[in-house]
Amino acid sequence: MNAHRVDKLFDLAVTHVEEHNLEFLCNQFIHSYVFVTAQQEDGSLAGAYVSSDRARKDKVFFVEIA
């Protein structure tokens, strides 16, 4: 119910680059507890913040849309 407050629930200023396989990424989306899209200043889609029900208390992942 608080997924829209991703900036309040997680410190988005702290970043850490991780590499995961496609299966891991798909599971984050399929089992997402947090799923929030992010827009660029021009209104286009920048990416999505996503976190599975298992990872939701530890971290949120940002998946950039190129």
C-alpha positions in Angstrom: 0.0 0.0 0.0 3.0 2.3 0.4 4.7 1.3 -2.9 4.1 4.8 -4.3 6.3 6.1 -1.5 9.4 4.3 -2.7 11.5 7.5 -2.1 10.4 7.5 1.5 10.8 3.7 2.1 14.3 3.4 0.5 17.4 5.7 0.4 17.6 6.2 -3.4 20.7 8.4 -3.0 22.7 5.3 -2.1 23.4 3.2 -5.2 25.1 -0.1 -5.8 25.5 -1.7 -9.2 24.7 -5.4 -9.3 24.6 -7.9 -12.1 21.9 -10.6 -12.1 20.7 -13.1 -14.7 17.3 -12.8 -16.5 15.7 -15.3 -14.3 16.4 -13.2 -11.2 15.1 -10.1 -12.8 11.9 -11.8 -14.0 11.3 -13.1 -10.5 11.6 -9.6 -9.1 8.8 -8.5 -11.4 6.7 -11.6 -11.0 6.9 -11.6 -7.2 7.0 -7.8 -6.9 5.9 -6.2 -3.7 7.2 -2.9 -4.9 6.6 -1.8 -8.5 6.8 1.8 -9.4 7.6 3.4 -12.8 9.9 6.4 -13.0 9.6 9.1 -15.6 12.2 11.4 -17.1 11.7 15.2 -17.0 10.2 15.1 -20.5 7.6 12.5 -19.4 9.1 9.5 -21.1 9.6 6.3 -19.2 13.0 6.1 -17.5 12.6 2.7 -15.8 11.0 1.0 -12.9 11.7 0.4 -9.2 11.0 -3.2 -8.3 11.5 -5.4 -5.3 10.1 -8.9 -4.7 8.2 -9.9 -1.6 11.4 -11.5 -0.2 13.8 -8.6 -0.9 11.4 -5.7 0.0 12.9 -5.1 3.4 16.5 -5.0 2.2 16.6 -3.2 -1.2 14.8 -2.0 -4.2 16.2 -2.5 -7.7 16.0 0.2 -10.4 15.7 -1.3 -13.9 16.6 1.4 -16.5 14.7 1.5 -19.8 17.1 2.4 -22.6 
